[in-house]
Amino acid sequence: MKRLLTAMSAAFGLMMMSGCFLPDEQRAENQVPYPDQLAGVQAAVDQFQEDTGVLPINTFDETTNLYQRYVVDFRQLVPRYMQEPPGTSFENGGTHQFVLVNVEEEPEVKVIDLTAMNKIRDLRQRVHDYMRQHNYAPIEDVLDHNLFTLDYKELGYAEQPYINSPYNETMLPLLFTNEGDIIIDYKLDLMELQHTEEHPFEEETDLRSYLYQESPYVPLFSVPYSFDEDEGIIYDTRFYETE
């Protein structure tokens, strides 16, 4: 993963320009992407691609995180292909960003849950403030040569912050990378999925794709994982260069 922080900053900038972080966050109807909304956007995207030969997405560059590269641009779909963006979409006051996966083969509409951004933003700011004062990050443990846990007491937290998993009733920890990025650790979700899967994970595969096969959510701000017969589920930096 390269310069994830750039993508995060852009996303936060968009929200700030809109006047708020998570608009209408308390409205329940804006927090759950309903199947008919996903189907409606999927139909609009498919028809747009059939008519134009391209996908209705915002522009991006190679520094953009994998699961934020193909954000649906509703300006290209409204009003010809759909009347308005879904109520759960950020563009219509909701807490979700509609994105595409499998764009080279069969583009499929998924969503990003933006409600995690407030905690990530707060942690990122605390880490950066700490580093400005001490010239180093408050690392607690090394998980991988590019991945660390943080000392949250040093950062002023009474308890460690977690993110609600979009896949299970799980609280996911936040980690820190050499590039200064805050990422969500989905390893607990993958372990849960491994226990329920009829077939084992394939080796030489980025396991994140398993998370959204049966879910509308993509793993926001994540690092790649792979499966090793001896070690099980591991963080896999071999995939970083493809992001």
C-alpha positions as CSV (number, residue, x, y, z in Angstrom):
1,M,0.0,0.0,0.0
2,K,1.4,3.4,-1.0
3,R,0.6,6.8,0.5
4,L,-2.7,5.8,1.9
5,L,-2.7,9.0,3.8
6,T,-3.1,11.0,0.6
7,A,-6.3,9.3,-0.1
8,M,-7.5,9.8,3.4
9,S,-6.8,13.5,3.3
10,A,-8.6,13.9,0.1
11,A,-11.7,12.2,1.5
12,F,-11.6,14.3,4.6
13,G,-11.2,17.4,2.5
14,L,-14.2,16.6,0.5
15,M,-16.2,16.2,3.7
16,M,-15.0,19.4,5.1
17,M,-15.9,21.3,2.0
18,S,-19.4,19.9,2.3
19,G,-19.6,21.6,5.7
20,C,-19.6,18.5,7.9
21,F,-17.9,15.2,8.5
22,L,-20.7,12.7,8.3
23,P,-23.9,14.4,7.2
24,D,-27.2,13.2,8.7
25,E,-25.2,10.6,10.6
26,Q,-28.0,10.0,13.1
27,R,-30.6,9.2,10.4
28,A,-31.0,5.4,10.4
29,E,-32.1,5.3,6.8
30,N,-28.8,6.9,5.7
31,Q,-26.7,4.3,7.5
32,V,-27.6,1.0,5.8
33,P,-27.1,0.4,2.1
34,Y,-30.2,-1.5,1.1
35,P,-30.1,-4.2,-1.6
36,D,-32.4,-2.3,-3.9
37,Q,-30.1,0.7,-3.7
38,L,-27.1,-1.4,-4.7
39,A,-29.1,-3.1,-7.4
40,G,-30.3,0.3,-8.7
41,V,-26.7,1.7,-8.9
42,Q,-25.5,-1.5,-10.5
43,A,-28.1,-1.3,-13.2
44,A,-27.2,2.3,-13.9
45,V,-23.5,1.6,-14.0
46,D,-24.0,-1.4,-16.3
47,Q,-26.2,0.6,-18.7
48,F,-23.8,3.6,-18.7
49,Q,-20.9,1.3,-19.5
50,E,-22.9,-0.4,-22.3
51,D,-23.8,3.0,-23.8
52,T,-20.4,4.7,-23.4
53,G,-17.8,1.9,-23.2
54,V,-16.4,3.4,-20.0
55,L,-17.2,3.4,-16.3
56,P,-18.9,6.3,-14.5
57,I,-16.1,6.9,-11.9
58,N,-14.2,9.8,-10.5
59,T,-10.6,10.2,-11.6
60,F,-7.8,8.8,-9.4
61,D,-4.0,8.3,-9.5
62,E,-1.7,5.5,-8.5
63,T,-1.5,6.8,-4.9
64,T,-5.2,6.2,-4.2
65,N,-6.0,3.2,-2.0
66,L,-7.2,0.1,-3.9
67,Y,-10.7,0.2,-2.6
68,Q,-11.2,4.0,-3.1
69,R,-10.0,4.0,-6.7
70,Y,-13.2,3.4,-8.5
71,V,-15.7,5.7,-6.7
72,V,-19.0,6.0,-8.6
73,D,-19.5,9.5,-10.0
74,F,-23.2,10.0,-9.7
75,R,-22.9,13.2,-11.7
76,Q,-22.5,11.0,-14.8
77,L,-25.5,8.9,-13.9
78,V,-28.1,11.5,-12.8
79,P,-30.6,12.1,-14.3
80,R,-30.4,9.9,-17.4
81,Y,-29.6,6.6,-15.7
82,M,-31.1,7.2,-12.2
83,Q,-33.2,10.0,-10.7
84,E,-30.8,10.8,-7.8
85,P,-28.0,9.1,-5.8
86,P,-29.2,6.7,-3.1
87,G,-30.2,8.1,0.3
88,T,-27.4,6.2,1.9
89,S,-24.8,7.8,-0.4
90,F,-22.5,10.6,0.9
91,E,-23.6,12.7,-2.1
92,N,-27.2,12.5,-0.8
93,G,-26.6,13.1,2.9
94,G,-25.7,9.5,3.8
95,T,-22.7,7.8,5.3
96,H,-21.6,5.6,2.5
97,Q,-19.5,6.0,-0.6
98,F,-20.4,3.8,-3.6
99,V,-17.5,2.1,-5.3
100,L,-16.7,-0.5,-7.9
101,V,-14.6,-3.7,-7.6
102,N,-13.6,-6.2,-10.3
103,V,-13.5,-3.4,-12.8
104,E,-11.4,-5.3,-15.3
105,E,-13.7,-8.3,-15.5
106,E,-17.2,-7.7,-14.2
107,P,-17.6,-4.3,-12.4
108,E,-19.6,-4.8,-9.2
109,V,-21.1,-2.1,-6.9
110,K,-20.0,-2.1,-3.3
111,V,-19.9,0.5,-0.6
112,I,-17.4,2.1,1.9
113,D,-18.7,2.9,5.4
114,L,-17.5,6.4,6.1
115,T,-18.5,6.3,9.8
116,A,-15.1,4.9,10.7
117,M,-13.4,8.1,9.5
118,N,-13.9,10.2,12.6
119,K,-11.9,7.8,14.9
120,I,-9.2,7.4,12.2
121,R,-8.9,11.1,11.8
122,D,-8.6,11.6,15.6
123,L,-5.9,9.0,15.9
124,R,-4.0,10.3,12.9
125,Q,-4.0,13.8,14.4
126,R,-2.8,12.5,17.7
127,V,0.0,10.5,16.2
128,H,1.2,13.5,14.0
129,D,1.1,15.8,17.0
130,Y,3.1,13.3,19.0
131,M,5.7,12.9,16.2
132,R,6.1,16.7,15.9
133,Q,6.9,16.8,19.6
134,H,9.1,13.7,19.9
135,N,10.4,13.1,16.3
136,Y,9.2,9.4,16.5
137,A,5.9,7.5,16.7
138,P,4.8,5.9,20.0
139,I,5.3,2.3,18.7
140,E,4.2,-0.5,21.1
141,D,4.8,-3.6,19.1
142,V,6.0,-4.7,15.6
143,L,3.6,-6.9,13.7
144,D,5.4,-6.9,10.4
145,H,8.4,-5.0,9.0
146,N,5.9,-2.3,7.9
147,L,3.2,-2.6,10.4
148,F,2.9,-1.7,14.1
149,T,0.6,-1.3,17.1
150,L,0.6,2.0,18.9
151,D,1.0,2.9,22.6
152,Y,-2.4,4.5,23.1
153,K,-1.6,5.8,26.6
154,E,1.2,7.8,25.2
155,L,-1.3,9.3,22.8
156,G,-3.7,10.3,25.6
157,Y,-6.3,7.6,25.2
158,A,-8.0,6.2,28.3
159,E,-8.6,3.0,26.3
160,Q,-7.7,1.7,22.9
161,P,-9.9,2.9,20.0
162,Y,-11.6,0.3,17.9
163,I,-13.7,0.3,14.7
164,N,-17.0,-1.5,14.4
165,S,-16.6,-4.3,11.8
166,P,-19.0,-4.1,8.8
167,Y,-18.8,-7.9,8.5
168,N,-19.3,-9.3,12.0
169,E,-20.1,-8.1,15.6
170,T,-16.4,-7.5,16.0
171,M,-14.3,-4.6,17.2
172,L,-11.3,-4.1,14.9
173,P,-8.0,-2.5,16.1
174,L,-6.2,0.3,14.3
175,L,-2.6,-0.1,13.2
176,F,0.2,2.2,12.0
177,T,2.5,1.8,9.0
178,N,6.0,3.0,8.1
179,E,4.4,5.5,5.7
180,G,2.6,7.2,8.6
181,D,-0.8,5.7,7.7
182,I,-3.5,4.5,10.1
183,I,-5.1,1.3,8.9
184,I,-7.9,-1.0,10.1
185,D,-6.9,-4.5,10.9
186,Y,-9.4,-7.0,9.4
187,K,-7.6,-10.1,10.6
188,L,-10.3,-11.0,13.1
189,D,-12.9,-10.9,10.4
190,L,-10.8,-13.1,8.2
191,M,-10.3,-15.6,11.0
192,E,-14.0,-15.7,11.6
193,L,-14.6,-16.2,7.9
194,Q,-12.0,-19.0,7.8
195,H,-13.9,-20.9,10.4
196,T,-17.2,-20.7,8.4
197,E,-15.8,-21.3,4.9
198,E,-16.4,-24.7,3.4
199,H,-13.2,-24.4,1.4
200,P,-9.9,-23.1,2.8
201,F,-8.4,-19.9,1.6
202,E,-6.3,-20.1,-1.6
203,E,-2.6,-19.3,-1.2
204,E,-1.0,-16.6,-3.3
205,T,-4.3,-14.6,-3.0
206,D,-5.1,-11.3,-1.4
207,L,-7.6,-12.5,1.2
208,R,-9.5,-9.1,1.4
209,S,-11.5,-10.2,-1.7
210,Y,-13.1,-12.9,0.5
211,L,-14.5,-10.3,2.8
212,Y,-16.8,-8.6,0.3
213,Q,-17.9,-11.6,-1.7
214,E,-21.0,-12.0,0.4
215,S,-21.1,-8.4,1.8
216,P,-21.8,-5.0,0.3
217,Y,-18.8,-3.5,2.1
218,V,-15.2,-3.3,1.0
219,P,-12.4,-3.3,3.6
220,L,-11.6,0.5,4.0
221,F,-8.0,1.5,4.8
222,S,-6.7,-2.0,4.9
223,V,-3.4,-3.8,4.1
224,P,-3.3,-7.1,2.1
225,Y,-3.4,-10.5,3.8
226,S,-2.6,-13.9,2.5
227,F,-2.9,-17.5,3.7
228,D,0.1,-19.7,4.5
229,E,-0.4,-23.4,5.3
230,D,2.0,-23.2,8.2
231,E,1.4,-19.7,9.6
232,G,-2.3,-19.3,8.7
233,I,-3.5,-15.7,7.9
234,I,-0.7,-13.3,7.6
235,Y,-0.1,-9.6,6.7
236,D,1.4,-9.8,3.2
237,T,3.5,-6.9,2.0
238,R,4.2,-8.7,-1.3
239,F,0.9,-7.3,-2.5
240,Y,1.8,-3.7,-1.6
241,E,3.4,-2.9,-5.0
242,T,0.2,-3.8,-6.8
243,E,-1.8,-1.1,-4.9
